[in-house]
Amino acid sequence: MSNAPTPAAPAATSHEPVDEFEREPVPARSWLGLKSFVGQYAGEHVAGTELMIGPLFVAAGVSAFDVVFGLIVGNALAVLSWVFLCAPIATRMRLTLYYQLEKICGRHLVTLYNLANGVMFCFLAGAMVTVSATAFGVWFKFPMPGLNDWLPNSVGWVVAVLAVGALIAVVAAYGYRLVARFANYAAPWMVLVFLAYGIVGLRQMGVTSLGDFWDVAQREIWKGGEPLPGQVKFTFWHVMFFAWFCNMAMHIGMSDLSVFRYAKKSWYAVASAAGMYVGHFMAWLSASILYALQLKLDPTDTAVLPGPLADRACGLAGLLCVIVAGWTTANPTIYRAGLAFQAIVPRASRFKVTLLTGMLAAVAGAFPAVAMKLLGFVALYGMILMPMGAVVFVDFWLARQCGFTPFYAEASGVSFNWAAGLTWFVTLGVCTALVQWGGVEIYFVSLPGWFAAALLYIGLSKLLQAPNSAEAPQSTYR
């Protein structure tokens, strides 16, 4: 039994190719089983971007102990965040994050949030498109960007990125069911190829038995030395917080309310472990091994290009995996971004909005800066979206106990809930100041920032809500 709000279910009509229930709860007939989420999370997180992130750990000079045990702990915390913070709200409300925030924040504030959310997801999806395009660079021999490049460096690169982005956009536009089906078909094969990356790389590094692994790992792969130029030195804490918060926008930031609203049970969020430990553990380590091998063969070759890395390890199968892995990651990301933009203009076709979103992601993918600075970028977008996750959590679980009205915008009719708005702006301002002038690295500000945002929202809501403000409609609550 909960005092948390549940949605009214307004009638909705849809002229979409697929009804995604953007402004109503997902009905029971459309709920999905555990298998759909295992496939989706495995497909999304055993992905092309793993071939970017793994090498960046090596470039950051991390040690073997720090990367292995940092990933074990950080990924466990990420799974627990989905299970205990995100999914329970998703399966009670069964609303998209964007519609739920509209009820809390008001139309004008949520428009700002949706714009920020959609843009950040577009850039993230663009990095995934970048990954897939590197496979075409191997086949067509056009110049590809280096580790510190910010701009596209050839016409062939731009054409490849736009073509890949267009295909991904079409899949995402047809809705969550097609996204999940695509991931289910691709995930098992991708897992095997990523495992092959690691095995082949280890053999070429001289590992012939399990007993050799740790010695070679410490001497040749994750050596714990100085980072490459332009990279931040990583320790255990960097790895742990990165593994936990690289998907902060999805679990603590609550974006995956839009995904788990389809789950029959909240505990289905354990499916995220398929992505974390197969993708954000095995795949990151495999990709690290391939990059360490590249540096061993040619210390001057510091380019982080998934296509050539995969081709060196597994040939055609490796290149196909890079392409498909980029798709399976970009699909749900563009789907989320499309929902964010469609929430800004509810009367617009979600299908068309998602297509346009996918093309925006493709344009972003042509600029390699995001992909080459992916570790810092995912920390940034998690920090930007984190405060609203705290707002959703507090509003759902603690509002009545703390003496203020949940779903305040819906209850009062305001279009801008200043308690939520100031929570977002002040938290981001303080976190940014700590990073820019306080000497705190961006990987470490989001955790205290979330607690600060929660306390700030409680205090501002009690202060700014009228003493006798209207209660939200009783039909809105369980």
N, C-alpha and C positions, 0 to 999 in steps of 0.2 A: 504494500500500500504506500502511496506516495502523494505528497502535496505538490508535486511538480505538474506543470500544465500539460494538457494534451490538446490537440487541435480539434476545432470544429471541422466538419467535412463539407465544404460548400460544393455544390454541383459544379462540375467542370465539363466543358465541351472541348474537344480537340480536333483540329484539322491537320494535325501532324502525321507524318508517316508512322511514327511510333509515339504512343502516349506515355510521357515521362512524369505525369502527375506533379508538374512544377509548382502548383498552387493549391494542392490538396494532399491529404495523407495517401500513401500508397495502400490500396485496398488489399485484403488478404489474398485475393486470387492472384496477385502479382508478386507475392513474397517468394523468396528464393531459398534454396537449401544451402547447406554448408559447402557443397562441392563448387558452387558458383564462385564463392568467395576465395576458396583455396586456389582455384585456377586463376582468378583475377589478380590476387595478390602475388602469386608466384610469377604470373606473366608480367605484371607491372614492375616487380622488383628484381626479377632475373632479367635484366634488361641491358640495352645498349649503353646506358649511362654508367653501368657498373664498369664498363671498359674505360670510362673516363675517370671515375672516382678511385678505383684501385690503383692505377698508376700515380695519381696525385698524392696518395699516401707515401709512396716511395719517394716522389719528388719532395715531400715535406720532411724527409729524413727521419721517419718514425722507426722505432726499434721493433724487433720481432715480438717481444713480450707485450709491449704497449699496444700493438695493433691487434694481436690475437685476443688478448684478454679484454682490451677496451671494447672490441666488437661484441664479445660474448655478453658483457654487462650492458652495454648501451642498447643492443638489440632487444634484450629482455625487458628493459625499461620501456622501449617503444611498444612492444606487444602489450604490456600491462596498461599503457596509456590508451590504446585502442579498446581494450577489454573493459576497463573500469571508468574511463572518462567519456569516451565518444559513443560507443555502441549502446550503452543503456539509455542515453537520451534519444539516439536515433530510433530504436525499436519502440519507444514509448510515443514519440511524436510522429515519426514517419513523414517528416517534412524535409525539404532541402534546407541546407544551412541558410540559404539566401532568403527564403520565405520566412523561416523562423526568426532571423535577424530583423526582417521587416516588421514583424509583430513586436519585437523588443525595442528596436531603435527608431522606427519611423521611416517613412519613404525616402526622405531627403538624405538622412545619414546613411542608410543602407545602400543608397545609390553610390555614394563615395566609396564605401567599403567594397561593393561589388566591382566597381571599376578597378580599384587597387588589386583585388583578388584575381580578377580576370586577366589583368595585364601581367601580374607575376606568374600565373599559371601559363600564360602564352609564352613568356620567356623561358620557363622551365621546359615546356613542350618543344620550344625551338632548339634547346640543347639536345633533346632526344632526336629531333630531325637531323641535327648536325651529325650525330653519331651514325645514323643510317647512311647518310650521304658519303661518309668516308669509305664505305665499301665500294661505292661506284668510282671513287677516286683510284682505287686499285685497278679496276677493270679498264677505265678510260684514260688513265695516266694524266689527269689534269692536276695542276698544283693544288695542294691543300694547306690549310693554315698550320702554323707552328704553335708552341706552348704559350708564347707571349704575344701572339697576333690578336688584334682587335677587329680588323676589317677583312672582308672577303678578298681573296687574292687571285681569282681567276673567274672567267665566264663559266667554265665547266662546273666549278664549284657551286655557283649561284643556280644554274639550271638544275643540277642534281638535287639540291636542297628544295627547290620549289616543287619539283616533280614528286619527291618523296612526301613532302608536306601535303600536297593535294590528295594523294591516296589515303593518307592517315585521316585527313579531315572528313572524307566520305564515310569511312568506317565509324568514326566518332559521332557523326551526325545522325546515324541510324539508331542511337540510343544505347542504354546501359546493357541491354540483353545481348546485342551484337558485340559490344565491347567485351563482355564476359565470355561469350562463346569463342571469339577470336583468341582470347588469352588461354582458354581451356585447351584448344587445339594445339597452340604453339608451346605452352609452358613445358610439358614433359621433354620434348626434343631439345629445347633451349637449355634446360638444366643439364642434360647429358653433354651438350657441346661445351658449356662453361666448365664442367668437370674435366672434359678433355683438354681444354685450354690449360688448366692447372697441372694435369698429369704430364702433358707434353712439355710444358715449360720446365717442370721439375726435372724431367729426364734430361733435357738439354742443359740444365744447370748442374748435372752430375749426381742427382739423387737416384739411387738404385734400390733403396729400402726405406722403411719408415724410420729406422734408426738414424739414417743420414739427414732426415728432413730438418730437424731443429738446428743442427750445426750449420747446414747450408743456408737456412733461413736467416740466421744471425750474421753470417759472414758475407753472403752474396745478395740477399733479397731486401730485408728490412734491417739495414746495418746501423741505424740510430745515429748517423753522422749529421753533417750540416745539410740543410735543405738546398735544393737547386735555386739559382738566382730567381728572385721574384716570388718565392714560396714561403709560407709561414712554417716554422718548426713545430712539428706535432709531437705531443706526449700522450701518455695514457688518457689523461683528462680530455685532451682535444678529441681523441678517437671516440671515447665513451660518449661525450656530449654530442659529437657530430652524428654518431650512429643513432642516438636517441632523438635528436632534434632535426635531422635532415628531412624528416617527414612531420615536423612539428605542426605545420599548417594543416595536415590531414587529421592528426589525432588530438593533440592538445588544442590546436586551433580550430577543430571541429569541422573542417571541410568534408570529412568522410561521414558526416551525418547524411549527406546526399547519397552515399553508397550503402551504408548499413541500414537505411530506412527500408531497404528491400529484404533484410534478413528476417527469417522467422524467429530467431532467438538472438539475444544480445551476445551470448557467449560464442556465437559464430565469429566474433572478432579474433578469436584465437587463430583463425585462418591467416591473419597477418604474419604469424610466425613462419609460414611457408615462404613469404617474401623476405623476412628479416634474416633467417638463418640459411636459406638456400641462396638468396640474392645478396643481402647485405653482409654476409659472412663468406660463404664459399665463393661466390662470384667475385666479390671485391678482392679476396686473397688470390684467386686465379688470375685476375687482371693485373694485380701487383706483380705476380711472378713473371708474366709476359713482359711487362715493362722493365723489370729488373734484368731480364735476359737481353732485351734490346740495348740497355745501357752497358751491359757486360760486353756485348758484341761490338758496340760502337759508343763509347762514352760521350761523343759529341752529338749523338742523335737523341735529343731530349723531347722531340715532338710526341704529343699524346694523341695518336690517331688510331681509333679502334679498328678501322679497316685493315691497315697494314699489320697491326698486332695480331688480329685474328687470322689473317692470311698466312702469316709466318708459322702459326701454330697448327692450323687445321685446314688450310687451303679453302676450297669452294664451300665446304660445310661451315667453316668459320665465318666467311663473308656473308653467307645467307643468314646465319644466326645474328650477325650485326644488324642486318636490315630488318629482320623480323623482330628482334629485341627492341629496336628503336620504335617500331610500330606499337608493340604491346604496351610500352611505357607511355608513349605520347597519346594513345587512344583515350585512356581514362583521364589523362591530364587535360586534353582538349575538351573532353566531355564536361569536366568540372568547370573549365573556363567558359564554355558555352552556356552552362546554367547560370553562371555569374552574370554574364552580359545579357542573357535573356531576361533575368530578373529585373534589370534596369528598364527594359521595354517589354513588359509582360505580354502585350498584344502581338509582339513580333513572333514570327515562326522560329521555334527552337531549332528546327532542322537547318534553316537558312543561317541563323545566327551562328550555329556551330560550324557550318561550312566556312563562313567568313572568319571565325575565330581560328580555325585550322590554317587558313591562308596567312593570317597575321603571325601565327606561330612559325610558319615556314619562312616568312620574311625575316623574323627574328633569328631563325636558325642559320641564315646566310652570314650572320655576323658571329664569328667564333668566340667573341670575348666571354659570353656567358658560359659556354661549354668549357673553355680553358680555365675559367675561374669558378668552376662549379662548386667547390667546397665552400667558398665564401658566399656565393650567390644563394645557395639553399639555406645557409644560416641567416642571411638577410631577409629572405622572403618569409621564413618562419618567424623571425622577430616582428616583421610588419603585421602579420596576420594573427599573431599570438594573443594580443589583448582582447580581441573580440571572442576568442575561444573562452577566455576567463569570464567575459560578460555572459555568454550563453550558459556556462556551467553554473555561475552564481544565480542567474535568473531562473534557471530550471530547478535547482535543488534548495537554494537558500533564501529566496526572496521573501516568502511568507514568514519564515522563521526569523528573519532580520527586520521584519516590519515594513516592507515596501511591496508595491504591486508588481507582480511579474507580468510580462507582455504589456508593459506600460504604454507603449505607443498605440497598440490596438485598443487598450482599455480607455485611454484618455483622448485618443484622436490626434495626438501631436504628430508632426511629421519629422521632428528631430528631437530625439531623447538626449538632452544635454549630459545626463549622467553617463550614458554609454559613449557619447562623442568625446567628452573630456577625458574619460578613462583611456580611450584609444590614443588621443593626441598627446596627453601628458606622459603616458607610459612610453610611447615611441620617442618623445622628446628626451626623456631621461635616459632611455637606453642608448639613443644615438649620441647624446652628450658623453656618456660613459665610454663609448667606443672611440669617439673622435678626440675627446680631450681628457678623459679619465684614465687612459691607458689600459682599459679592459678589452680583451679580445672579444669579437662578436660572438664566438661560440659559447661564451659564458654569461651573457646578459639575459637570455630569454627565460631561464628558470626563475631567478628572483623577479624578473619582470612580470611573469604570470601571476605570482602571488601578490605583487604590488598592485597589478591591475584588478585582481579580485577584491582586495581590500578597498581600493579606490572606488570601484563601482558600488560596493555596499554603502560606503560613506556618502558618496555623491547622490545615490538614489534616495537615501533617507533625508538628505539635506534639501534636494531639489524637488522631490515629489510633493505635491500639495498635501497638507495634513489629512484632508478628507477626499483625496482623489478617488475617482470612481474605481470600483472593483472590476476586474476583467470579467466578462460573461461567464457564468457558471458552466456553460457547455464547453468552455475551453479547458476544463480541468478534470482530472480523474478524481 
